[in-house]
Amino acid sequence: MTKGWQLTLVLILLGLFALFYQGLWGDPRHIPTVLIGTDAPMVEGPDVETGDVISLEQFKGKVVLLNFWASWCYECKVEHESVLQLHQLFKDDPNFVMLGVNYQDKLPDAQQYLKEYGTTFPHMRDLHGQIAIDYGVYGVPETFVIDQEGKIRYKYVGPVTGHMYTTITQNIIAPLLKGQPINTKS
Amino acid sequence: MRMSSRFTLILLLILTSPWPLLAEVQDETALDIQVREIAKTLRCTVCQTENIWESGAPLAQQMRGVVRERLKLGHSPEDIKEYFLSRYGDYIMMEPPKHGVNWFIWVGPFILLLGGGLLLYKEVNGWVRGTPSTPAAPPPPLDEQARQRLERELES
């Protein structure tokens, strides 16, 4: 076998190894989204607690955090405390809005969940899964941050806890509220 | 014809008629067929290895609903696929669209097969060429001492 062939073989094997390595150790939650930088779909749905229609349109010009959740979702319970803490941190800023989107759930279960775990911000129901599909949701919990111009700037699949809480609060929401560039690296 | 014979004949006719098959064909409208054809091309994002037609997941069911609604509104199958692509990216398609880096998925296996075949051909060719065409020279005759030792060992 000539040196050229040997080198080609080694390069192919290295390439395959790199692919396997990425598959084995890459974050399965990280599915690149095509929605970053695109206009956030202007969805609407009834409020889980009051039944009044909530529309995203009414929050145009504000930084909006959309959090998809369900009462049957274990990871949603894990992140619930952090999500409430996040709202507590920014709720006094008039340019910040936080909305929950209740996904694939039964109304009594969702209401019971909010009663049990508490809430400080409104939640809309995704009645036919259309909101989730419009936002390219894979499962719950998923969190989106929409800027003042109505563009999706950040998406995270999984519970917003630990370093993700820090990333979303310090690197995404705080800079957006100050009109500064965001840092999407977690 | 006796009453029992008539009953048996009617029962036989009922049992052997292909009615369920007919009912199945009549149940599926042109819209259903279109929904099925489109749904088979879209991946269920919850189950990942199934398309949304075969998946029983609620999200897949809702996606089928979206396909149906859009078809009713007059959207073309291409428009509907484009909508799902705009929400989920190439991942939503059961067959990756043929553009950019996706080409590697389509042509990669053939390139690897061709490369492997060429490599195998070169190696086998090298072995064949390296094999001497004339038989090797006969070994030198045994000396007397070695011949005697061999005979002793064979006898023992």
Interface residues (C-beta under 8 A of the other chain):
Chain A: M1 W5 T8 L9 I12 I31 P32 T33 V34 L35 T38 Q104 H128 G129 Q130 A132 I133 D134 Y135 G136 Y138 G139
Chain B: T45 V46 P58 L59 Q62 M63 G65 V66 F84 L85 S86 R87 Y88 G89 Y91 L112 G115 L119 K122 E123 G126
